[in-house]
Amino acid sequence: MRSAVIGLIIGSLAGVIIGATVVGPRFETQISEAQNIPRLTAPKMTDAAPLPAQDPPETPKVIPLQKPAREPDTAQSKQRWRMASAYAGTLPIIGDQVRRIETEIKKISGSEFEIEFHEPGTLVPPLAMFEAVRSGTVQAAFSTPALWADKSPAFQLFSSIPFGPGPREYLAWFYGGGGRELFEKLYDKHDLHGLLCGMVTPESSGWFKLPIHKIEDLKGLRMGIVGLGAKVMEKFGVIPEILMNGDVYVALQSGAIDAAEFSQPAIDISLGLHQIANHTYFPGWHQPATFFELMINKNSWEGLSSKAKAQIESVCGNNVRQGLVDADSRQFATLKKMTEMGIHMETWPREIILAFRKAWDEVAREQSKADKTFKLIWVNIQAFREEYGIWNELSTP
């Protein structure tokens, strides 16, 4: 570790010397050449000839001044959007985040701009929201990018990534390592504008009707799970199912699935998953952190004033912060309740975790080979994590 840091310092000093002796002078020459532009000077005033006494000047015509162009949304006294959602407003933590968008945008805009929240399925089925927003049927939707893997596998990298990054590192990459630019570019290809608008910290690893003692016990299980973690589980014979929050309990109860992962303990308990599947596993290797998005129709976004755009971004930024706080602060009380209820809280054996990790490496290689956009983003994430790891090691007691 120490040699790696010393190498970085030596490389940085070499860069400074080269910049000062070679790049700097060339750059200054280019600037001086670029600035060698003749200035425009006002013409000199000359004495005007006197007007004849018998020929008074004409009364000048009054030309009305044109009003300055208004920004797109100021011509209306109020603007209202409809927002579909993949998550019920009654869910703890996640539901709080989607409802907060509605209440906070109204507050911050003084009721001049409203984003009306609609429960899942009331405007459009959750899995149809991508096309509904793209076509303008609804202006916005709250979801997680993993749901759009059929549009591009790369969307999954902006939802959650097995074995990390965790919340702190994920945010650092997104806002400081080029993630946001890649995110917006990906959505722009689909005539959409994407905003990071919510987040939760690590999840549990799922709820199982029967205990898992060895990796072979997973074979043949039907499991509610989405994203890149689902592709890892497929390596062990698991049959993944994409289920929305309102369907998970029913599917477990009916026997349509044998196991399910949805989110964190406080959220899963509210869905009653423990009533059917009494064994839950930790850690949540498949989702150490999860991003949520506000997906916006491109024309609707571009039609907003800069003020309205800033208001949405401010609300989403606050939503991420509050989501992180709620996701971590509410778990202990739930874990205590789970203990009192006799729920079996298990940790994965080390050999199973290692098997998951090996399978994830295979999935990452396969996805990169199959999709160039996935590969571009994955390479970017890996490069950032390598550098971040040095700082993380030095800064962690």
Number of C-alpha atoms within 10 A of each C-alpha: 9 9 8 9 13 11 11 11 12 10 11 11 11 10 11 12 12 11 14 11 10 10 12 14 12 12 12 11 11 11 11 10 10 9 9 8 8 6 6 6 6 6 6 5 6 6 5 6 6 6 9 8 7 6 7 8 9 6 6 6 6 6 6 6 6 6 6 6 6 9 12 13 17 14 9 9 9 13 15 13 15 17 26 30 27 25 23 20 19 13 17 19 23 24 17 19 26 32 20 19 25 20 16 21 23 18 15 16 15 11 15 17 22 22 21 17 23 22 20 23 16 10 18 21 16 22 18 14 27 24 15 20 25 21 15 15 14 21 23 31 27 28 26 26 27 22 21 18 15 10 10 16 22 26 23 21 21 22 22 27 22 23 19 16 20 18 19 11 18 24 19 17 20 17 12 13 19 15 21 18 12 18 21 15 15 18 20 14 9 15 16 26 24 23 20 26 27 29 27 26 21 24 25 22 26 25 27 25 18 13 16 17 11 11 16 11 14 21 14 13 19 19 28 26 25 21 25 24 24 20 20 23 21 19 17 18 16 21 20 21 17 16 19 19 18 13 12 25 22 16 18 23 14 10 12 14 21 21 28 29 24 21 21 25 26 22 22 24 17 13 19 13 27 22 14 18 22 19 20 27 19 15 18 22 20 29 27 22 26 24 24 26 22 24 27 25 26 21 15 16 18 13 13 16 15 13 13 21 13 12 19 21 17 15 20 25 16 17 23 20 14 18 23 18 15 18 21 15 10 16 15 12 11 17 16 10 14 18 11 9 12 11 16 17 15 14 14 19 13 9 11 15 16 12 14 22 17 12 18 22 13 15 18 19 13 12 18 19 12 12 13 13 18 21 19 13 20 18 13 16 19 13 12 19 20 10 10 15 12 14 12 12 10 11 8 6 5
